[in-house]
Amino acid sequence: METFADLVKKEVTEIGNIALQSDQFPKLSDFCAVYAQSEALDLIRSKVPLQQVIAAYHYAMAKRISTLVGRSGVKKDFVIIGGLAKNPGITDWLESILKVSRLAPKPEWDPALTPALGAALFADASYRRQ
């Protein structure tokens, strides 16, 4: 998302909300983020409104994530962690595509720190086993 935000010359914190402002947008590849970014750049060069390009990219990434989640077997309740948890353009699309509601973290918890905490706990456990 940071690379895409740089591409469209917007802050990563604002593109999620921009993505929700367009309900019509072209389809981008949902197989690979690099392909989707390349296609988004082509759309920008073709003068497609930036709002639509941002929405299209978010939808493509949500589709990609939903495919990966589908392989692992999504349950009724789920939590999104990492930096994308703060991006409503991703989280809203994921809920819609997967037809489930995510559990919201407590306000005092930062979902972007959760992967780091998990990595630290994993490293600690690994160290203790040795």
N, C-alpha and C positions, 0 to 999 in steps of 0.2 A: 504494500500500500504506500509505503514511503517513496518508492521509486515512481509509482504511478502519480502520486501527489506532486512530485518534482516535475514530472512530464507535463502535467496540466497547470503547473505554476500556482498551486494552491497549497495551503497548509494541510497536513494529514488530519488534523483535528477538525477541519471544516468540510472535507469531501464527503463524509458519511451523510451529513445533513443535506448537502447539495444533491446527493444521489436520490434522496427521497422526494425531490421536487419535480421529477419528471416521470410520468407514467407511460410515456411512449419513447422507445429508444431502439436503436439497431441491435442486432444480435452479434455478440462477440464469441470467440472460441472459449469454451469452458474446459478445455483439455489442459491448457498450459498458461500460466500467468504471462510468460514472455510472448507467446503468440497473441494473447489478448491485448497486451500493451502495444504490440506492433500494429494490430488492427485498430486500436484506439488512436494511435498516431495517424494512421491513414484517414480515419474519420475526421480528425482535427484538420488535417490538410485539405480535406474535402469540404470544409466549412460546416460540418454538422455542429449544431449548437453544443457548446461545452457541457452544459447541464445534461444533455442526452448522452454524451460520451461517458461522463462520470457515472451516470445511472447504469449504462450498459456494462461498464467494467465491474461495478459492484455486483450486478446481477450475475455476470459470468463467474466471478470469484465465489459468490454464494452457491452457485450451481456446482462448481468444482468441489467446494467444501462439503456440500450435501452428498455428493457421490462418495467421497471418502468416508463420511459419517455413515452413510448407508451400508457400506461394506462391513463396518464394525457392528452394525445393528443398533440403531437409535432406539432408545426407550421413551416412555411417555415424558419423563422429566430429564432435562439435561442442562448443563452449565457450559457457557462459553468462557474460555480463559484466554489470556494473552492480550495483546494490544487490540486485536480485532473486536474484543468484547466491548470496547468503547465506541465502536463504529456502528451507528444505527442503520446505515446503508447495508451492512453485512448482516447484522443480527435480525433485522426485520425481514429481509429476504430469506434468511435461513429458516425462520419460524414459518414463513409462508410456504416455502418449498417443501419442508419436512412435515408440515401440518402438525407441529407440536409447539408448545410454549417453553421457553427457556426459564430456568430458575434464576432470578435476579440475585446477585451477591449482596451481602449486607453493605450498606453505604460506606462503612469504614474500611472495607476490604477493597484493595485495588486488583482487579482481575489481571492486570498486566504483570503483576509481581508473582502470580501463582506459578507459572512455569519455572521461574528462578527458585522459588521455595521448593518445588518438587525436585529440581535438579540438586539442590543442596541436601535435601533429605536422602536422595538416592546416593549421592557421593558419600555422605556420612555412613550410610548402611554398608556401602561397598568397602569403605575404609575399615569399619569395625569387623567385617568378615575376614579381612586379611590379618 
